[in-house]
């Protein structure tokens, strides 16, 4: 699809990537005073995550941990042996509950006797999902059927569920809470916690005014658009509205901040990227609204609209994320008054209401289907 590639290239060309190649797993690369970039592999189409190692006077802080996999542990051991200059890990900070971020938190905290720093929402959600307390089989099936997923596909979605507990090792029994707007000391400097919603319950990004550096986690990514989904444990969530509302917190930061994202490369051009992502979602919303309007009074379920947002072939893992993301767009359209929910026979159908006023150009770039909360 050369058009998509051209479009993606055009967007990337509007950002700057000042740090060049990524460090190979098991090595680190300095990107700002006291801050080092490392990468760990992931067993998905999205094949890597960026983690951050911050030097303290008496040790090191880790931001995000990698997925619970022997290979990740081996790379960590290499870093411990070669890069720490004999100093211990004294702090483990986790931006949010997804397995690539929190997966090895328990192992790292235990190995180094270090405290875990997370938001309340993400620590508790991780514990609850990992231990099967929420999102159990029956509520999941009801949610999927109510949104048009065919009965024979529900089983595919159910199989996907075991992945979370596999990717996340046992967590510490206690944690230190990160709170929006509150400070966190890292590397001898004051950082500020910025909470975003929609991708995870309470995703923590970290902002350091002294360094003009934002550790954005998954809230602002340079190339792919963050997966924003509605999941069975919160079936009426308006995740996309929440996610986009959070952009105002990032727009308040300097336009020339260095952004350290969890996937892709460190970049500058924060405000440009927020503009690109806003335009991307507006275009996706307009596409779905048009497709729903074309169906007249019959309307559409979220499942009906998955091929509108994701026309390419999806594997069994990707379809779970694609459906969650499509439903998030439906709920956002409902909140904005562009569609109306019409339950019929226990199934939620959406019909066109007020049209989107201005014409929004169609968007042909790709959404990321990355590891999420199930
Ligand atoms: Zn994530």
Boltz pocket constraint, residues with backbone or C-beta under 6 A from the ligand:
constraints:
  - pocket:
      binder: B
      contacts: [[A, 96], [A, 98], [A, 199], [A, 200], [A, 218], [A, 371], [A, 372]]
      max_distance: 6.0
